[in-house]
């Protein structure tokens, strides 16, 4: 999968420079899928707010705050292991756990 993504010169990946040489890669799907989940959390907040007429956007705020934290963990893991990592392995649980904590 990494060899295919490295060979493509179309805008489906983000390249982060490493400190010494080379680049780390993050696929566009690793941004779009959690982004859609965050958008659904915002939509759910608006639905709840329309029923109650009060309250903050707590589900959206939790998932929106957890995404950059999980993305930072992903980038740190990529640098630490010096290999490609499935970013959704870290992004999805980060967003789901934060949403679950707010739901409880």
N, C-alpha and C positions, 0 to 999 in steps of 0.2 A: 504494500500500500504506500509506503514511504517512497519507494523508487518511482512509482507512477506519479505521485504528487510532485516530486522533485523535477521530473521531466516536463511538466506542463508549465507553460509561460502565460497562463491566463489568471485572472484575479480570483482564485479560489483558495488562496492561502495568505497568511500573514507571516512575514519573516522577521524574527527578532535577532539582532546581532549578538553574538557571544562576546565575552570579554577578550578572549585571545584570538580566535579565528573562527570563521564560519558563521552559520546562522542556525537558529532554532525555528521550527516551523509550527504554525497553528492553523488548522484547517478552518475554512469558512463555516462549515457545519458546526464546529465547536463554539461558534459565536451565535449562529442563527437559532439553533435548537433551544439553548437556554434563554435566548432573547424572546422567543415565542412563549416560553413558559412564564417569563417575567411579565410579558404583555397579558397573558391570561390571568395572572395574579392581580394585575391592575384592573382588569375587567371585572373580576370577582369582587374586588373592593368597591368598585362603583355600583355593582349589583347590590351588595350588602348595604351600602350607604343609601341607595334609593329606597330600600325597605325600612331603614331605621331613621334616616335623616340626621344622622350624627356619626361621630367616630372618625378616626384618622385612617389613612390608607396603610394599615399595618401589614397586610400580606405582601403588598408591593414593596414597602420599605424594607421588609426583612429579606425578600429575595433579591432586591436590587442591591442591598448592602452585602449580601453573601456572595454574589457573583464575582466582584473583583477580588475578594479574599480567596475564593476557590481558584480563580485564574492565577493569582499570585502563587498559590501552592503548586499549581500545574507548572508554571515557569521555573520555580525553584527545583521541582523534581526533574524537569528537563535538564537543567544545568547540573544538578547533582549526579544523575545517572549518565549524562552525556549521550542520551539516546532519545529517539522519538517516543512519546508517551501518548496514550489515548486520553485526550483532555477531558472528554465526557465522563471518564472514570472518576474525575475529581469535581467537575462542574455540576453534574446532575445531583450527586449526593449532597453537595454543599447547598444547593438551592432547595432540595427537598427537605433536608433536615431543618433549615431555617423556617421554611413554611410549616413544617410539622410542629415546631416549637411554638410558633404563633398560634396555631390552631388549637393547641392544648390550652 
